[in-house]
Amino acid sequence: MGKRLVDPSVNLFYPAPVALVTCSKDGEDPNIITIAWTGMLSSEPPTVGIAIRPGRYSHGLVSFSREFGVNFPKAEDIEKVDFCGVASGKKVNKFEKCGFTPFEGVRIRTPLIQECPVNLECIVIDAINLGSHTLFIGEMVAAHVETGLWKGETFQAMEANPLVYLPSTAQYVSLGNIIGRYSLSRGRL
């Protein structure tokens, strides 16, 4: 099978996790922005990265407050998730419009989203201008997970019905079947 050489600016990473990032500034309504440019950057300390375009309303809120919440939505909330990515928080209160319930974290002032099964509280430790986006690096200082998503001491991520994004086709996708586990090839190859 041949390969096609393509422009590196074509986004070929797939899938990308979909996160609802919450951010706020004293005296203003908290905001929600849908982010697919996100991920774990380090385990110790637990560090998360989110990339936001400088022109977005949320960029200014995170820059000012130096904190953010990462809330992982369920696939069934796709319309609300999409709305939070296309509407501007300057013009609409997304918590109210989407019917999301804010709840207080334990380490940050920015509210989190009750309807999301996983919520991370992050404090910005660095911000790097990468061109079209700023990478905000946040140390995860607290995490909240629905109690029903645990089997003993193991988090059952698939039970959360996670939503992912395919950038090249602008499609949201729910995850399918589990087909293996880490180190399934050990001793086989």
Buried (B, 14 or more C-beta within 10 A) or exposed (E): EEEEEEEEEEBEEEBBBBBBBBBBBEEBBBBBBBBBBBBEBEEEEBBBBBBBEEEBBBBBBBBEBBBBBBBBBBBEBBEBBEBBBEBEBEEBBBBEEBEBEBEEBEEBEBBBBBBBBBBBBBBBEEBEEEEEBBBBBBBBBBBBBBEEBEEEEEBBBEEBBBBBBBBEEEEBBEBEEEEEEEEEEEEEE
